[in-house]
Amino acid sequence: MLDRLTQALTARLGVAPPGPGERLVLRPRFEQPWSQVTLFLVVALGLGLIFFLYRRERSIPAWGRWTLTALRCLLFLVALVAVNELVLAIDRTGLPHLAILVDDSASQALTDQYSDPEVAAAVERLTGASGTALGELERIEIGKRWLAKDSGALLRRLQKNHRLKLYAVGSTTRLIAEVDKPEQVDAALESVARMQAASTESRLGDGVRQVLSELRGIPPTALVMLTDGQTTDGEPLPKAAEAARRADVPLYLVGLGDPQPPRNVEVADMEVDDVAFVDDVIPFTVRLASQGYAGEELTIRLSEKTTPNGQPRVLTTRTIKAPPDGRSIRIPELDHRPREVGEITYIIESVPKDREQSAADNRVERKVTVKKEKLKILLVDGQPRYEYRYLKTFLERDETIELSALLLSSDPEYADQDNTAVPVFPTNRDDLFAYDVVVLGDIPGGFLTATQMKHLADFVTVKGGGLVVIAGQTFTPLAFKGTALEDLLPVELADARDPTRGATAGDIAAFRPRLTLEGRTSPIFRFGSDEASSLTIWDGLQELFWYMEAPRKKPAAVVLAEHPTAVGSDGPLALMTYHFAGSGKVYYQAVDDTWRWRFRVGDKYFGRYWIQLLRFMARNKLLGNRQAELLADRARYQRGDMVQLRARFVNPAVTPPGDRVRVELTRQGLPARVIDVPKVVGSENLFQTGLNTLAEGTYTARLLPPPVLDPPVMPVNFTIEPPASERAKPSMNRDDLTLAARASEGRFFTAAGLETLADTLPPPAKVPLDTDPPIPIWNSWPILSLFLLILLAEWLLRRKLEMV
């Protein structure tokens, strides 16, 4: 009512109407004021004299005496107003600011299983989510729904008495919306709805400081912040709250999340070959991390799904102890032997636990193509020693092997009598490249020409074929010293020797090779259903009696089995080891009597060892008609990690000329970029690069032509995640929020108290904006008319009382 009267009066006086959120305050004042003492004395003496003089008028009635006294006093006061030049000052005031800050750091994408039923019920009321949906609601989504509830009723209510500023606070603090008028609420809600919890840091204290600095001329009524309270960088929130108190700006802090440490299990980074042979061991490894379950038992399941809509079938189950909070472990002992061909989806999952934060990250899936194809094996040896004879016989009977056997000591007619025998070692490069694996036994160094050795080296490094070298008591590997084959081996031959040469039978001690950690987890030595049973079988195999001593391994050699007592110059003596050479692998076996493992069991373990070894060495066979492949070394990285991209051309004929290939890297929402991937030094068909400056997000890498390949190279996907620090403390930091609210003389709220937040805000103080030019009152017609009207009234009264 008062505002309407003020607006009506100012409109009559020709004053410009107030803007949105403004008010007009009318304030009378004197332009030529006397001092307060003078004014008091004049008023006191003048009014006193008037009372004194009219009191002496005894000839008129009392009512007339008092009326004349009042009129004369009023006339005296109007005169004083005119003498002091009364004016009407018009002050314009505006609404104070109210800042709302929303934390958009990556931790706001977490979900919570609320331990407090009252908080859970409040979140349900505020968001409309319940049951499973409530547990899948991100923290930032709770804040967004609270602000947007009932078409933004909260913002509309606050806007009536405030000018609202909405900020996003994370790595930086950004103004996302301003609301000065009711019609701006919808646009502000749209800006809030677009917010994503993607910032890599939580600089909460810095955000408070920045807002205070921006509004320092006109301090806001309060700062309302929606956050979990975890500051990962910059000034701590409680310290910034002290600055807010000095600025007389209280913090009203809304805690998002649960203060109890979240309980969660995450299964990620499944490592498995994307193609495999039927009846071959497929080793699976995954990374598992947990929070809140340290030391408790977790059930891990490996399942398969053979059709897109089929039900998973559990293959194996393991029980493990959950790692300490903040740490992750790799689970390497999940294996399976597929019995059917086709594309199979394998699932590794952790059975959900009570009060687990989310089951969405409990499982990972990978598709594996299982094939049934014959391996082309070339077996070469000098003499029909036991290792050769038993291996040849076994491979001849295996229907998955297409064997070609070359025995150097055989008669020329032998090749005509044996279906698997070949007369000579391939002299043509293409003929050699037709094989998947070459097994070299005990052969003299002069047997292979320089050209054949070069072809064999290209077979490994360029084609990606597998080479198995079995040491012998006569030639191999010592006969390879100084040849191209020496460079292929995973051991150094400079100090290699036969430790049994010259020894008597009684001096030779039996031994059982000792599997290394890599050997225990390798599919080559998987004799049982799991690692433990395989190790038991290994320990029960017949002991061996001979080995070739090569004291030094090459830097990239992977040792699978070592001598239990003999030591080389760089550790235990390697007996079974391999390394990558260009695109292929070379496996060196320093013993020649694995045939002893046939004792009483036939080919059961001897055959399994050799078939698994050959399949391991022939992985490129599984690539089928793929001519190239593009790989990343992992599926998930943290920001700053090195992403290794590797392009390999399986078919050397399609390797592009030049020293680099091009890869297109795309991320949703950003334009594609093209990167150059240089060729690996010493390789003809391998290209590799490292990237460590990628921002967070999911990326797709595609190999660009040339060459144009059919079928095209499958793209590779990987994800860059925020640094671990942003998620290292996922629970709501109630202590910091409470301390900051108390330090700023504000308040802390959980979801259970949000409905009362607006009622507890400090009353808004009007903000002076401007003062219009004063409007003179003392010389206006109303004042002059009043003065004359009083004179007229006094004269008429005097006349009635017969005083004139």
HUBELTA-V953146 format. One record per run of one state. SS is the DSSP state (H for helix, E for strand, - for the rest). FROM is the first residue (numbers start at 1). TO is the last residue. If there is no record, write none. Layout:
# HUBELTA-V953146
ss=<SS:SS>
from=<FROM:FROM>
to=<TO:TO>
This chain:
# HUBELTA-V953146
ss=<-:H:-:E:-:H:-:H:-:E:-:E:-:E:H:-:E:-:H:-:H:-:E:H:-:E:-:E:-:H:-:E:-:H:-:E:-:H:-:E:-:E:-:E:-:E:-:E:-:E:-:E:-:E:-:E:-:E:-:E:-:H:-:E:-:H:-:E:-:H:-:E:-:H:-:H:-:E:-:H:-:H:-:E:-:E:-:H:-:E:-:E:-:H:-:H:-:H:-:E:-:E:-:E:-:E:-:E:-:E:-:H:-:H:-:H:-:E:-:E:-:E:-:H:-:E:-:E:-:E:-:E:-:E:-:H:-:H:-:E:-:H:-:E:-:H:->
from=<1:2:13:23:31:36:56:62:84:86:95:96:104:105:106:110:111:112:117:128:132:136:138:139:160:162:170:173:180:182:194:199:200:204:215:222:228:237:247:250:256:263:272:275:278:281:292:297:306:313:322:328:338:342:351:356:357:363:372:375:382:386:398:401:408:414:418:421:422:429:434:437:441:445:448:450:462:466:471:478:481:484:489:491:492:497:498:505:508:511:512:514:516:517:522:523:526:531:541:544:545:549:550:553:554:558:569:571:582:584:590:594:599:603:618:619:624:628:633:636:639:643:650:652:655:660:668:673:680:686:692:697:704:716:722:724:728:734:744:747:750:751:761:767:777:781:801>
to=<1:12:22:30:35:55:61:83:85:94:95:103:104:105:109:110:111:116:127:131:135:137:138:159:161:169:172:179:181:193:198:199:203:214:221:227:236:246:249:255:262:271:274:277:280:291:296:305:312:321:327:337:341:350:355:356:362:371:374:381:385:397:400:407:413:417:420:421:428:433:436:440:444:447:449:461:465:470:477:480:483:488:490:491:496:497:504:507:510:511:513:515:516:521:522:525:530:540:543:544:548:549:552:553:557:568:570:581:583:589:593:598:602:617:618:623:627:632:635:638:642:649:651:654:659:667:672:679:685:691:696:703:715:721:723:727:733:743:746:749:750:760:766:776:780:800:804>
